[in-house]
Amino acid sequence: MKQWIKAAGLGLVILSSSMYAQAAEAAQKVGYVATAQAMQQLAQRYGVAEKLRGEFKDRIDELRGIESRMKTKVDKMKRDGELMSSSERTKLQREMQSLESDYKLKAQALQEDQRRRGAEEEQKLVQKIRQAIQDVAKREGYDMVIDANAVLHANPQDDLSSKVISAVK
């Protein structure tokens, strides 16, 4: 009976250790990608900043025109303010306030639109990078790919960043 218990116990130990070995082997090949670096390089490759600047160029120029008109009116107030009648001064101040409120409104709308479009472009790049990571991982036989920021130590051979960047279409 004692030998049977020992044999069963030994069998359990062997069985459980083989399960742990299989579990450890299952997630054996782990790679990493510097996603922030990939995003930056791909944004430069696709000219995202230039594209967005071109898209909002007219509105930026309009804001610069308003700034110029405001500066002209401020200079006029400084230069001729004491010589103006109170009604002229009031009229000029109202024009300046109107320009300032128009500027603030348009600048805020522009900022919001730029933020929204920037997020859209960033999301497109994220999707491309994700697809490239999946393709490279499948092709190279990696079971798991993590962000390089989460890695404390890894073999440089498991760095898939350059492969992912070149795989983005």
NUPA-267655 format. One record per residue (C-alpha): residue in one letter; x, y, z. Coordinates in steps of 0.001 Angstrom, whole numbers, plus 500000, padded with zeros to 6 digits. Example, Ala and Ser with C-alpha at 12.3 -4.5 7.8 and 13.67 -1.06 7.14 Angstrom:
residues 2
a512300495500507800
s513670498940507140
//
This chain:
residues 169
m500000500000500000
k502834502328500912
q504542501692497583
w501308502333495745
i500930505752497454
k504539506589496621
a503977505580492999
a500774507625492790
g502516510612494395
l505451510310492011
g503053510020489091
l501256513193490228
v504546515070490524
i505621513994487039
l502210514839485565
s502040518279487184
s505627519140486258
s504960518176482632
m501869520427482632
y503968523326483943
a506617522621481341
q503986522642478601
a502513525896479927
a505942527498480030
e506669526252476538
a503347527567475189
a504367531220475621
q507952530634474697
k508548533121471889
v507935536706472995
g508908539739470936
y508691543459471567
v508076546580469517
a508895550215470297
t505466551484469278
a506141555141470121
q509210555130467888
a507278553350465149
m504471555927465356
q506957558786465091
q508782557307462103
l505582556436460287
a504093559882460934
q507205561354459292
r507069558850456429
y503446559681455647
g503927563436456252
v501063563645458715
a502115567021460156
e502496568578456700
k499178567122455606
l497398568622458609
r499158571981458165
g498017572082454547
e494495571144455531
f494232574016458020
k496394576569456183
d493531578838455115
r492096579040458609
i495524579738460121
d496079582503457570
e492668583960458466
l493670584046462152
r496944585767461261
g494960588369459335
i492774589031462366
e495899589341464532
s497335591852462084
r494152593949462091
m494083593838465906
k497704594985466073
t496979597836463674
k494066599008465811
v496111598749469037
d498904600786467437
k496362603378466289
m494909603574469808
k498373604065471309
r499380606608468722
d496177608617468304
g494126607700471383
e494631610987473184
l493781613006470085
m490556611098469329
s487150612152470452
s485487609911473005
s483074608541470389
e485950607652468035
r487861606028470906
t484767604044471940
k484191602948468353
l487822601800468043
q487646599923471361
r484481598136470232
e486142597156466959
m489109595795468909
q486832593838471237
s484905592469468270
l488118591376466565
e489388589813469797
s486198587812470373
d486153586735466710
y489792585679467022
k489194583684470212
l486170581916468736
k487938580979465498
a491154579977467292
q489240577687469640
a487348576077466741
l490624575622464844
q492323574019467844
e489442571606468325
d489391570660464645
q493167570186464591
r492993567992467683
r490202565892466191
r491938565462462826
g495253564689464526
a493530561965466545
e491985560544463358
e495358560393461631
e496957558866464721
q494241556216464846
k494914555321461205
l498610554840462018
v497775552758465098
q495623550442462973
k498402550071460404
i500963549307463122
r498673546762464790
q498119544956461518
a501857544984460780
i502629543624464267
q500160540789463747
d501600539996460321
v505219540039461521
a504413537995464643
k502606535367462588
r505352535245459949
e508184535065462525
g506368532597464804
y505986534833467865
d503339533862470380
m503243537252472048
v504408540773471175
i504545543505473822
d505444547175473881
a509126547913474440
n508260550277477309
a507044547279479323
v510307545358478825
l513010545574481459
h515396543185479755
a515173541297476481
n517287539801473783
p517855542351470987
q517003539580468506
d513395539748469731
d513091543448468840
l510582543507465989
s510423547301465644
s512296547636462360
k510438544691460837
v507104546190461840
i508008549627460481
s509048548155457147
a505916545970457048
v503516548914457332
k501888549466453993
//
